[in-house]
Amino acid sequence: MALVSVKNLSRVFDVSKPWLNRVIEREPKAFLTAVSEVDFEVEPQTTYALVGESGSGKSTIGRMLVGLLNPSEGNVEIEGVDLANEKDAAKVDAIRSDIQMIFQDPYASLNPRWRVRDIIVEPVAARGGKTDGLAERLLEQVGLSVKDAGKFPHEFSGGQRQRICIARALASEPRLIVCDEPTSALDVSVQSQVLNLMSDLKDNFGLTYVLITHDLTVVQHMADRIGVLYLGRLVEEGAPDELFERPKHPYTQMLLEAAPRMDGFGREVAPPEGEIPDPINPPPGCAFHPRCPLAGDICRQERPEMRRIGTTRVACHMAEG
Amino acid sequence: MAEPVLSIRNLSVEIPTRHGILKPVDGVTYDIAAGEILGIVGESGAGKSMAGNAVIGLLSPPAHVSAGEIWLNGERIDNLKGDAMRRLRGKEIGMVFQDPLTSLNPLLRIGDQLVETMLTHLPISKSEAEKRAVAALEEVGIPGAAKRVNSYPHEFSGGMRQRVVIALALCAEPSLVIADEPTTALDVSVQAQIIALLKRLCRERGTAVMLITHDMGVIAEAADRVAVMYAGRLAELGPVRDVITAPEHPYTHGLMASTPLASRGKSRLHQIPGAMPRLDAVPDGCAFNPRCPRVADRCRQAPAPTVDGNAAACWFPLQHEEAS
């Protein structure tokens, strides 16, 4: 059974001006659809990557997965339990301890006034669990020293702080870790250390990752399955080899073509045209049609359904196997 | 060879602090020719932006140039005083920063910002400057430029704002543009647009470009030559293809190997042990020696030979069979 099952997930934010301005300027309420009808499943002990540019809704999905936001429509089921709607408190509580999150900025996600030991054991201590020697053991597992437990976050570099965040995420022995841009704030050599650590921990503890990132090289290296998002919609989903070798959706093709390559010396590509449209007034039909080279009449009118082509799923009227 | 546009000779920057003198840039030497894009790469704290700020005279005190020379078009500029430097900035050297929102004045229409820059530096009339402002915006690919000159910066998206900044940097026709992480705040597809734009404009005008970034992919695609910096020093300098495919310095090699690549599959990434030294604790000898797999006694005692021309600053550079 899938560990995470996301069905028809949508999230709408009210971005209206204050009431008085709306009355004076005779403006209706404005809504921003950050996530729109997204479906996917994550198998246990795999890494599922969500990629997309800014405004594609990838972080919003991540926050709904861990329960920091409630869905407007649809649901997120983790081990068969819908966190937002489940009434049985004991069940919800049990699932919650199975989910952890790692954030992008290791400077903002550690309390500067707490010692590393207290930060790491907090998820366990908050539930009244036993914490003797826990921080020390976890610090060794993430490649830091036992005596670091008594230090404060400011004594560490960015990479080391991200290791502390990982240790904290591991403390409650979770099954699922949602990683929101875990290495975007880190330098390349530090990024490789953190990615290697994440791979090792996944094998050792049987973890499942949902990896949210904009960096295609990281995705290609880490993911077992990739979902590509555009303007809050899932446009293509597939295994990395298939997706990178034979991208089916025109947006995925554009994204891969635009990504700079280490072997692309003096490469001259026609850069992609246009920009991501305004999510408050998304284009009708397929959201990508104003920038799409293949767009036809149907693309301007009907929103494409997710279709299965081979092992990938694509939301495009024009895509062919 | 023609006279280089920018020539940096043995440049050092020092910051005196309570805990001693820090050297964020230490004995760096490189040239940039007209029409050439020199990529400067390195991790955070390697001194790549500091070197760029030294050239344009924007070091914030107490940081100052402590040794070396900076030559622009055959004139020495590191000892220029406030006014003379201000005339140079914008006129001879254009600057593109990482964050396009903070480099534009939010209270002025972008047309006015362009006109102001041109009137300051070029001997032209206001109406001529206004005409040129529209042309400049058209050149950087802003649709409906004639109307958009009257817009404020907040009315543009991030990519469009960066285009405006590039138009601003180029409108006084400088001979050198310093682009400090110009695409780091942008999405992949917009990044590709901005890099293509920079490359095209510089080729057409023969502007020299110093492209500072941490993204090896961007360097590979845009730069002609690349300088790799480590702990304030130049680790390696050479044509971009040689440095990326056949790096001679162990640090460059480690950096390349730790970048995830399609061809490497899912195997473990290469790790460089440890981290870049803090500026108050740069080791004796070669700055990279505590992390280097090829370290020998000599590396701990004598600083590595300085880079001049195309070479690696290393006592024991990696040998490649296909060295070109």
Interface residues (C-beta under 8 A of the other chain):
Chain A: E53 S54 S157 G158 G159 D187 V188 S189 V190 Q191 S192 Q193 L195 N196 S199 H214 L216 T217 V218 Q220 H221 F244 M254 L255 E257 A258 A259 P260 R261 M262 D263 G264 F265 G266 R267 E268 V269 P271 P272 E275 I276
Chain B: E43 S44 S157 G159 M160 D187 V188 S189 V190 Q191 A192 Q193 I195 A196 H214 D215 M216 G217 V218 A220 E221 V240 R241 I244 T245 G254 L255 M256 S258 T259 P260 L261 A262 R264 K266 R268 L269 H270 Q271 I272 A275 M276
